[in-house]
Amino acid sequence: MQKQNKIWVGLLTGILFPALAFILLYQIFSILEKMGAVSNKGFSPNFRERTLAIISLAVNMILINLYRRRRWELAMRGIVIATTLLAFVWVFVYGLKLF
C-alpha cells in the first residue's frame, strides 16, 4: 500500500480529479440548460465557468482527506502542489478579468 505514497501520484490525481469534476459539472449544467431548468441571464460573463472551476478545485479536499486517513503525506503534498498551481492558473485566467 505504501508504494502509492509518492508526490507524483498526488500531482497526477490532484490535476486529473478536478479536471474530471469540471467536465462532469459542466456537462450537467449544459443538460440542465437545454432542458430549461437553468439560465445564464443576469450573470456576468464566464460566471458558470469560473464558479465550476473553483468548485472543481475544492473537490481536491476529498482526496486530501482520503490520503490523510491513509497517512500518505507525500501524496498529500502532491495534491497541495497541484491545487496551488491550479489556483494560480484560475487567478491568471479569470481573476485578472474580475478586477
C-alpha positions in Angstrom: 0.0 0.0 0.0 2.8 2.4 0.8 4.1 2.2 -2.8 1.4 4.7 -3.8 2.7 7.3 -1.3 4.6 9.4 -3.9 4.5 13.0 -4.8 3.8 12.3 -8.5 0.7 10.2 -7.5 -0.6 13.2 -5.7 0.2 15.6 -8.5 -1.5 13.3 -11.1 -4.6 12.8 -9.0 -4.6 16.4 -7.9 -4.8 17.5 -11.6 -7.0 14.8 -13.0 -9.7 14.7 -10.3 -10.6 18.5 -10.6 -10.5 18.2 -14.5 -12.9 15.3 -14.4 -15.1 17.1 -11.9 -15.2 20.2 -14.1 -16.1 18.3 -17.2 -18.8 16.4 -15.3 -20.3 19.5 -13.7 -20.2 21.5 -17.0 -22.0 18.7 -18.8 -24.7 18.5 -16.1 -25.3 22.3 -16.4 -25.3 22.0 -20.2 -28.0 19.4 -20.0 -30.0 21.4 -17.4 -29.7 24.5 -19.7 -31.1 22.5 -22.7 -34.0 21.3 -20.5 -34.7 24.9 -19.5 -34.0 24.3 -15.8 -31.2 26.9 -15.5 -30.4 30.1 -17.3 -27.3 32.3 -17.9 -29.3 35.6 -18.0 -28.3 38.2 -15.4 -24.9 36.8 -14.7 -21.5 38.2 -15.6 -19.6 36.7 -18.5 -17.9 33.4 -17.7 -19.7 33.2 -14.4 -20.5 29.5 -14.8 -17.0 28.5 -15.9 -15.4 30.5 -13.1 -17.6 29.0 -10.4 -17.3 25.5 -11.7 -13.5 25.8 -11.8 -13.5 26.9 -8.1 -15.8 24.1 -7.1 -13.6 21.6 -9.1 -10.6 22.8 -7.2 -12.4 22.4 -3.9 -13.1 18.8 -4.8 -9.4 18.1 -4.1 -10.2 18.3 -0.4 -11.8 14.9 -0.7 -8.6 13.5 -1.9 -6.6 15.2 0.8 -8.9 13.8 3.4 -8.6 10.3 1.9 -4.8 10.5 1.8 -4.6 11.9 5.3 -6.6 8.9 6.7 -4.1 6.6 4.9 -1.2 8.7 6.2 0.2 9.2 2.7 2.0 12.5 3.4 3.9 12.6 0.1 0.8 12.1 -2.0 -1.0 14.8 0.1 1.9 17.1 -0.7 1.5 16.4 -4.4 -2.2 17.3 -4.2 -1.5 20.5 -2.4 1.1 21.5 -5.0 -1.3 20.7 -7.8 -4.2 22.6 -6.1 -1.9 25.6 -5.6 -0.8 25.5 -9.3 -4.4 25.2 -10.5 -5.4 28.1 -8.2 -2.7 30.3 -9.8 -4.0 29.3 -13.2 -7.5 30.2 -12.2 -6.4 33.7 -10.9 -4.4 34.2 -14.2 -7.3 33.2 -16.4 -10.3 34.5 -14.6 -9.2 36.6 -11.6 -7.5 39.3 -13.7 -10.7 39.9 -15.6 -12.6 40.5 -12.3 -10.6 43.5 -11.2 
